[in-house]
């Protein structure tokens, strides 16, 4: 959803006013504590929303509404209109967002944590609670037999807070990132989204999101197990990308599960 700078700043101002009012009655509601209650990596996330550096999205609005006890429409009529009934309490909206629609993929949009990406340059030193995660990329094999998905160990990296990874039970040495291309995972993962991958979790849980190396192509999909070691590969955009079914022999020779997706970020 497009948002003008004026609306973005107005929403931030409304959020900041509620934060100040709540802190008057509960002095422990610092930005650090709000971030912790929301499940975010640190107070900088709260600060960026409250100061209008990044626009509010539905999951973030719901988390703020639950932690600070306000109706979403008080801060963002723009997003509250999407619920169809702005009189709903935050707990009811959050419940409905996490219910899968009939025939929808099993991993609902509101069920996944979304964190903003902070900007830095190569000269910015790592903080004591930060780690850098490498990216996966597709590379051409020198023998000319297609391509392979490999870690870009000396290339791009994305910074994460250690606490964020700990909350998800992810060890930094087992984590990496990948960029999503194409429209097959829209509207949840638009083209250009970034996902975090836990490479220690390769056992398929039906309906969960995984990164796979499919004959040298990096893909992010929902996976379902089939008898005999087969896989059903599902996209969110089922209208244009129907389910794919692969038998066990094909999976063994052409599909490598890189790991389970534990995080994603979407630039609006």
RALIN-V655881 format. One line per field, one symbol per residue. phi: phi as a letter, one per 20 degrees, with the letter a starting at -180 (. if undefined). A space follows every 10 residues. Layout:
phi: ???
//
This chain:
phi: .fbegffgff ffffffffgf ffffebffff fffffffene frffffffff dmfcffcfgf fffgfffdlc egffdcggef fffnbfeffg fffffffeef fgmegfdfff edfcdfeeeb dfefffffdd cddfdebecf fffmdncbec fefddfbcec fffffffemd egfddbcbee dndfdfefcf gnfdcdcefe ddffdgneec ecddlndecd bedcfcgmnf cddcdfeffe cfgddcfgff gfeccdffre fdbbccee
//
